[in-house]
Amino acid sequence: MMRQKLLGFFVLFLAAMSYGQTARYVYETYVNPDSINLVSMKMEKTFLDIKGNKSLFISENKLIKDSLFASLKPEEKVNNKKEEKDFSKSGARKRIEPTFFEYFITKNIPEQKVYYYDRVGGKQIYYQEDRPLKWEITNSIEKQNGYSAQKATVTFGGRIWTAWFTKDINVSDGPYKFSGLPGLIVKLEDDNGDYKFDLVKKIIVQNSFEEPVSSDAKQSTRINFHGDKAALELEFNKNRKSMAGNNGGGMQDFGGGRQGGMNGGGMRGNGGRGMHRGGMGMDGGNNSFPMQSSGSGNVPFNAGSQNPIELK
């Protein structure tokens, strides 16, 4: 009887421990910032965080930025201490660097529901992806990034994509909006060679930072997303000018930057929009976050608007 109680306690303990854990799949992501001119590929890391039946796709630079800004809020300091320590241990840069992915994507894995989140002027806006992925799974099997992987192809967003997935990792997910294969995608690239995702490692993160979804987030559709986002920006700029006038012109202008990320609907960054601070619900100009070089081929700040991941 005592042995059964101890076994039951041990099972519950493991379940509780696993519930608080996030499996983070780290991809080295290569982007061609300009498909017209001959330029070198740029690399940054992107994360696929899986916790239970849900996942979060986000770039490392955006996650660092959002978590650092969120940690400035007293009520969130405790929750984010562990994440900050993890970044510190991994040698993450303290200064904020730009990203090609100035947005985040969540998925409900069993239901294959995909949600795209962006922010304009402190207002969150999102849509649910309405185009199901129609994969063509081939019989080709090769070793990819250390895994026995099978080849699949799909046409999505105006590009033809080739994915290599492994059944060794029983997770029907992958980077960006890609999911639905009988295993985790360990390699993904488009036919033009503009985008490439390579799985390099898996880590377990305790109490990982989770992107907040605002209760007043504006729901849009993929078709109307660009127009709704532009309307939010116009409203934000109008309110900002009004507030600046009420303050006698003393309000600092945060909106002059150019957004570095590429949005999921294939729209290019708008010149009047600053780089958003996702964790704080604020927008800031790119002069607040200067470009730096870490010797690893960092993305130039405005490169993200030149070659969107979705062409249509």
ABEGO torsion letter per residue (X at the ends): XAAAAAAAAAAAAAAAAAAABBBBBBBBBBBBABAABBBBBBBBBBBBBBBEABBBBBBAAAAAAAAAAAAABAAAAAAAAAAAAAAAAAGBBABBBBBABBBBBBBBAAAGBBBBBBBBGGBBBBBBBABBBBBBBBABBBBBGGBBBBBBBBBBGGBBBBBBBBAABBBBBBBEABBGBBEBBABBBBAAGABBBBBABBBBBBGBBBBBBBAABBBBBAAAAAAAAAAAAAAAAAAAAAAAAAAGGABBBAAABBBABBBAAGBBBBAABBBBBAAAGBBBBAAABBBBBAGAGBBBAAAAAABBABAX
